Amino acid sequence: MNIPYLATLNTVTMRSTLSFLFCALLICGCSSELPEPTIDSDDIISFDPSLAKELGADEYGMRRYVMAFLKAGPNRDQDAETAARLQDAHMANITRLADDGKLAVAGPFLDNGELRGIYIFAVETIEEARELTATDPAIRAGRLEMELHPWYGSAAMMQVNEIHQQLSKTPI
């Protein structure tokens, strides 16, 4: 008897058997139904429908915003005193918008590049955000300009300003 022939025959037989078993398992696995996912009431116990409504949350806890990128504007050649006054007025405008509930988040970038900071407006449309940016003295003076984009984020951001006031020793 030729031994190499038997080794080949056994290998072919073993491969065929394994292929058959794999296919059988695959077919059996596909034919059984998966259990329906269940939501344990403990998983959603913390859902607060009144808070979700207050913050404008949808079913996912999210809402629409408008993200604004503040960029260095074309008119940045003011003297130091004028630039400081514009910055103070810019900061006062930020505070007013936050107090009015129109600005969820604002802050500068720290690398002193062309992108100077961000706003996240708590409004539905770019047009609404554009009207709000027009109230910023630094934008009116051309020291800053805005690039606006619709954005979808957590409704919890609407509480950032309230929490920030609890963390800030010195007001901005």
FENQUI-V500187 format. One record per pair of residues at least 24 apart in sequence whose ideal C-beta (glycine too) atoms are under 10 Angstrom apart, sorted by sequence separation. I is the first residue (numbers start at 1). J is the second residue. If there is no record, write none. Layout:
BEGIN
I;J, I;J
END
This chain:
BEGIN
97;121, 98;122, 126;150, 94;119, 97;122, 121;146, 125;150, 102;128, 103;129, 124;150, 90;117, 102;129, 116;143, 117;144, 119;146, 121;148, 123;150, 116;144, 118;146, 102;131, 103;132, 116;145, 118;147, 119;148, 102;132, 121;151, 120;151, 100;132, 115;147, 102;135, 120;153, 122;155, 68;103, 97;132, 122;157, 70;106, 97;133, 122;158, 70;107, 120;157, 65;103, 66;104, 67;105, 68;106, 70;108, 97;135, 120;158, 65;104, 70;109, 93;132, 96;135, 97;136, 122;161, 65;105, 69;109, 72;112, 76;116, 93;133, 120;160, 63;104, 72;113, 71;113, 72;114, 93;135, 94;136, 71;114, 72;115, 73;116, 93;136, 70;114, 71;115, 72;116, 92;136, 93;137, 94;138, 69;114, 70;115, 71;116, 92;137, 93;138, 69;115, 70;116, 71;117, 90;136, 91;137, 93;139, 69;116, 70;117, 89;136, 90;137, 91;138, 93;140, 69;117, 70;118, 89;137, 90;138, 105;153, 55;104, 68;117, 69;118, 70;119, 88;137, 89;138, 90;139, 104;153, 68;118, 69;119, 86;136, 87;137, 88;138, 104;154, 67;118, 68;119, 86;137, 87;138, 89;140, 90;141, 104;155, 67;119, 68;120, 85;137, 86;138, 89;141, 104;156, 105;157, 66;119, 67;120, 68;121, 86;139, 90;143, 104;157, 105;158, 65;119, 66;120, 67;121, 86;140, 90;144, 104;158, 106;160, 65;120, 66;121, 83;138, 86;141, 104;159, 105;160, 106;161, 65;121, 66;122, 85;141, 86;142, 87;143, 104;160, 105;161, 64;121, 65;122, 66;123, 86;143, 87;144, 101;158, 103;160, 104;161, 64;122, 65;123, 66;124, 68;126, 83;141, 86;144, 103;161, 63;122, 64;123, 65;124, 66;125, 82;141, 105;164, 64;124, 66;126, 78;138, 83;143, 101;161, 63;124, 64;125, 66;127, 68;129, 82;143, 66;128, 67;129, 68;130, 76;138, 98;160, 99;161, 66;129, 70;133, 75;138, 78;141, 98;161, 65;129, 66;130, 68;132, 78;142, 97;161, 98;162, 68;133, 73;138, 76;141, 77;142, 78;143, 107;172, 56;122, 66;132, 70;136, 73;139, 75;141, 76;142, 77;143, 95;161, 98;164, 99;165, 106;172, 55;122, 66;133, 73;140, 75;142, 76;143, 98;165, 56;124, 68;136, 70;138, 73;141, 74;142, 75;143, 76;144, 70;139, 73;142, 74;143, 75;144, 73;143, 75;145, 68;139, 72;143, 73;144, 74;145, 72;144, 73;145, 70;143, 71;144, 72;145, 73;146, 70;144, 71;145, 98;172, 70;145, 71;146, 69;145, 70;146, 71;147, 95;171, 69;146, 70;147, 95;172, 68;146, 69;147, 94;172, 68;147, 69;148, 66;146, 67;147, 68;148, 69;149, 91;171, 92;172, 67;148, 68;149, 91;172, 66;148, 67;149, 66;149, 67;150, 68;151, 65;149, 66;150, 67;151, 65;150, 66;151, 67;152, 64;150, 65;151, 67;153, 64;151, 65;152, 63;151, 64;152, 65;153, 63;152, 64;153, 65;154, 62;152, 63;153, 65;155, 62;153, 63;154, 64;155, 60;152, 61;153, 62;154, 63;155, 65;157, 61;154, 62;155, 63;156, 65;158, 58;152, 60;154, 61;155, 62;156, 63;157, 60;155, 61;156, 62;157, 63;158, 57;154, 58;155, 57;155, 55;154, 56;155, 57;156, 55;155, 54;155, 55;156, 57;158, 53;155, 55;157, 56;158, 52;155, 55;158, 51;155, 52;156, 54;158, 55;159, 51;156, 54;159, 51;158, 51;159
END
